[in-house]
Amino acid sequence: MANSNRSDSHNNSSKKQTIDTLIHARWIIPVVPEKRVYENCSLAIDNGTIRAILPSLEARNRFDAREEHQLHNQLLIPGLVNTHNHAAMSLLRGFADDRPLMTWLEKHIWPTEKQWVGPEFVADGTRLAMAEMLRSGTTTFSDQYFFPEATAAAAREAGMRAQIAFPIIDFPNNWSRNGADAIEKGLALRDDYRSHSRIGLAFAPHAPYTVGDETLRKIAIYADELGMAVQMHLHETAAEVEKAIAETGIRPTQRLHDLGLLSPQMLCVHMTAVDDSDIALLQKTGTHIAHCPRSNLKLASGFTPIARLLEAGINVSIGTDGAASNNGLDMLTETNTAALLAKAVSGQADAVPAHQALAMATINGARALGIDDVTGSLEVGKAADLCAIDLSELEQQPLHDPLSQLIYTANGHNVRNVWVAGKLLLKDRGLMTLNEEEVRQRAGVWRDRIAGRSS
């Protein structure tokens, strides 16, 4: 194996080093360094951290592992990072389909949420979403939804890594009275998780049309003082931008910049309607983008010009959005769609090649969430957040290039094993920390309640 990472100190004596886990894989793609595919290599893990990546024969001679895994015909990659989700909305999957965004929200989603959303709904919906995410290779997700304390607790119990982006809206909703109340509750939740290794908090002003300048200024000040991330739906449709210009005289990106929000701490979700001035502002401020192609396609929201954004040096990550508007949380399928759509929109077949698409779903996502020093790539010293994909299926043969097969033929059903911080959360497609039957049963309960078939 060329250029394997050997920064871990080497014991020249014959005595083996005892570690927690050794994973032997047919292929390993570390993402960093880019464009590398290691064959017949192993990953050494101890205390939840990657200790070494090295040829399997050398790994067996060097380490004595308490737990060992042989992944025949499997590709090991960093766990996928979903930078935008509304996990609890999995309970509204398939509800009010085939409607434009504002009709979908105002006539169907918001009234249903007002009636049903509470801590129990959020806990059950989040468990359903996490089961799906783990079974499709996601190890980290950023979530923006009501009752974020329930989402955080569910993620903590399941062992996933999560950024809980607490929602901020200037009008009353099920969770908060107004923007100030939401900020106060969110900061209290941040205090509860201040020292947690896997759960972080972020501000999530919902959108320019639901949050006023006073609240946005307050968020900008807090984010700067506390070093917290901010996530916001922005430029989701051309109609949204046109309406904002008619009301304020400026584009929403310019408004946010004037209020001090555009920065490397800011993640803008969607950004389908952008022009050169928007791109220049994003580039100048180091602002990130969460691209949700399947949700945007389903709601006919528009096409984010990914190739142009990447050419400008803007960090673009991948998000699924919620299962109510996707209707799935499969990051491999989402990444495939992002790569293909970028080619079609730009008219360039070489736009977003496979290695860049994988980076968008891993290291770019970690960077967008401000945790690229922890996860997003397989490097010594980083958390052992891993996803193993089976490439032995008939539909993936012949296998000329495992990276190409990963992006252009694989999907979540090919995921076999998932680890977060070295802990096995999915083993041979079986969930280790979530009860599949209980998750399924609770989803049915909520379906019946919303349909009016039960109390």
Secondary structure, DSSP 4 states (H G I P E B T S, - for coil): -TT----SPP--SSPPEEEEEEEEEEEE--SSSTT--EEEEEEEEETTEEEEEEEHHHHHHHEEEEEEEEEEEEEEEEPEEEEEE-GGGGGGTTSS-S--HHHIIIIIIHHHHHHH-SHHHHHHHHHHHHHHHHHTTEEEEEE--S-HHHHHHHHHHHT-EEEEEEEE-SS--SS-SSHHHHHHHHHHHHHHTTT-SSEEEEEEE--TTTS-HHHHHHHHHHHHHHT-EEEEEES-SHHHHHHHHHHHSS-HHHHHHHTT--STTEEEEE--S--HHHHHHHHHHT-EEEE-HHHHHHTT-----HHHHHHTT--EEE----TTSSS---HHHHHHHHHHHHHHHHT-TTSS-HHHHHHHHTHHHHHHTT-TTTSSS--TTSB--EEEEE--SGGG-S-S-HHHHHHHT--GGGEEEEEETTEEEEETTEESSS-HHHHHHHHHHHHHHHTTS--
